[in-house]
Amino acid sequence: MNKMIYIVGAGPGDPELITMKGDRLLQEADLVVYAGSLVNEKILERVKDDCALYDSAGMNLEEICKVMIEYARAGKKVVRLQSGDPSIYGALREQMEILAEAGVSYAMVPGVSSFSAAAAAVGKEYTLPEISQTIILTRQAGRTPVPEEQALSSLAAHRASMAIFLSIGMIDQVVDELRQGYSEYTPVAVVYKASWEEEQVIEGTIADIAGKVKEAGLKLSALILVGPFLGKPISRSKLYDAGFTHGCREGKQCE
């Protein structure tokens, strides 16, 4: 009888940022296929002694799915351990389609994304009253293209809070496109390996961030945060304002 394949988000890097459910499934797994250098190997210390481990960094899509399907059909518990949250830049859809075609059941277990860990690293909140109420998660077009209408230059026009994945090696192109919407003085933070022991934060503006990134030698594993949310807030939220009433204040019972 087939067992479920669990696609688990390992979190951004800190081993303690995997969810309790993900941790339990990892400890119960007979096979773990993990995403190479993107997953902190300290997380793998949780697996049982007889668990088979496969690093997917050197495997292609068919090889990854083949070993998972074989173990699942043998009645084994399988964990596909993805970095961050599986639903964001996880190259996941094609894996799920192959599993479905093979008649193997699967379930996703969410994880903490690096964009959340990056906000924690800089001590900022993406959403601020009258400054930004929208978060854009995106990437610069490179070997993998993006739809024309979703180019950074178009998204920059919204001047929203933005987290740019998989683009640090193209920092010059990123800055050129961001200039189409943001001013030169817009704050930018680059977070390398958010939540890892090696975490590093570089702060600047549209005008100077490219030079700072090159000086630091960052080419991989860094998230680019852009927007006025990185500056000083202008106004406070109404949520905890003494003059703002709602269903849980002024003696009213919360529903």
ChimeraX attribute file (.defattr): number of C-alpha atoms within 10 A of each C-alpha:
attribute: neighborCount
match mode: 1-to-1
recipient: residues
	/A:1	8
	/A:2	16
	/A:3	17
	/A:4	18
	/A:5	25
	/A:6	21
	/A:7	27
	/A:8	28
	/A:9	29
	/A:10	34
	/A:11	30
	/A:12	28
	/A:13	27
	/A:14	18
	/A:15	20
	/A:16	14
	/A:17	20
	/A:18	23
	/A:19	18
	/A:20	10
	/A:21	12
	/A:22	23
	/A:23	20
	/A:24	13
	/A:25	21
	/A:26	27
	/A:27	17
	/A:28	18
	/A:29	22
	/A:30	21
	/A:31	24
	/A:32	28
	/A:33	21
	/A:34	25
	/A:35	21
	/A:36	16
	/A:37	13
	/A:38	17
	/A:39	22
	/A:40	19
	/A:41	14
	/A:42	11
	/A:43	19
	/A:44	18
	/A:45	12
	/A:46	16
	/A:47	20
	/A:48	14
	/A:49	9
	/A:50	9
	/A:51	16
	/A:52	14
	/A:53	15
	/A:54	18
	/A:55	15
	/A:56	19
	/A:57	13
	/A:58	10
	/A:59	12
	/A:60	9
	/A:61	13
	/A:62	11
	/A:63	12
	/A:64	19
	/A:65	19
	/A:66	14
	/A:67	14
	/A:68	23
	/A:69	24
	/A:70	14
	/A:71	18
	/A:72	23
	/A:73	16
	/A:74	12
	/A:75	14
	/A:76	20
	/A:77	22
	/A:78	28
	/A:79	29
	/A:80	27
	/A:81	27
	/A:82	28
	/A:83	27
	/A:84	27
	/A:85	24
	/A:86	24
	/A:87	17
	/A:88	17
	/A:89	15
	/A:90	15
	/A:91	12
	/A:92	14
	/A:93	12
	/A:94	13
	/A:95	16
	/A:96	19
	/A:97	11
	/A:98	16
	/A:99	18
	/A:100	12
	/A:101	9
	/A:102	13
	/A:103	12
	/A:104	18
	/A:105	16
	/A:106	17
	/A:107	12
	/A:108	17
	/A:109	18
	/A:110	20
	/A:111	23
	/A:112	19
	/A:113	21
	/A:114	26
	/A:115	24
	/A:116	18
	/A:117	23
	/A:118	27
	/A:119	18
	/A:120	13
	/A:121	18
	/A:122	18
	/A:123	9
	/A:124	15
	/A:125	14
	/A:126	23
	/A:127	16
	/A:128	19
	/A:129	13
	/A:130	11
	/A:131	19
	/A:132	18
	/A:133	12
	/A:134	14
	/A:135	14
	/A:136	17
	/A:137	13
	/A:138	20
	/A:139	23
	/A:140	23
	/A:141	18
	/A:142	12
	/A:143	6
	/A:144	7
	/A:145	10
	/A:146	14
	/A:147	7
	/A:148	10
	/A:149	9
	/A:150	14
	/A:151	17
	/A:152	25
	/A:153	20
	/A:154	14
	/A:155	18
	/A:156	22
	/A:157	13
	/A:158	14
	/A:159	20
	/A:160	22
	/A:161	23
	/A:162	26
	/A:163	24
	/A:164	20
	/A:165	19
	/A:166	18
	/A:167	21
	/A:168	25
	/A:169	18
	/A:170	15
	/A:171	19
	/A:172	16
	/A:173	16
	/A:174	21
	/A:175	20
	/A:176	15
	/A:177	18
	/A:178	23
	/A:179	17
	/A:180	14
	/A:181	17
	/A:182	21
	/A:183	15
	/A:184	13
	/A:185	13
	/A:186	19
	/A:187	21
	/A:188	25
	/A:189	23
	/A:190	26
	/A:191	26
	/A:192	23
	/A:193	23
	/A:194	27
	/A:195	22
	/A:196	14
	/A:197	9
	/A:198	8
	/A:199	14
	/A:200	18
	/A:201	15
	/A:202	15
	/A:203	17
	/A:204	18
	/A:205	18
	/A:206	21
	/A:207	16
	/A:208	15
	/A:209	21
	/A:210	22
	/A:211	13
	/A:212	15
	/A:213	20
	/A:214	14
	/A:215	9
	/A:216	11
	/A:217	10
	/A:218	17
	/A:219	15
	/A:220	13
	/A:221	17
	/A:222	24
	/A:223	24
	/A:224	25
	/A:225	25
	/A:226	26
	/A:227	25
	/A:228	21
	/A:229	24
	/A:230	21
	/A:231	12
	/A:232	9
	/A:233	14
	/A:234	10
	/A:235	10
	/A:236	11
	/A:237	12
	/A:238	11
	/A:239	10
	/A:240	11
	/A:241	9
	/A:242	9
	/A:243	8
	/A:244	11
	/A:245	13
	/A:246	12
	/A:247	10
	/A:248	10
	/A:249	12
	/A:250	10
	/A:251	8
	/A:252	10
	/A:253	8
	/A:254	8
	/A:255	5
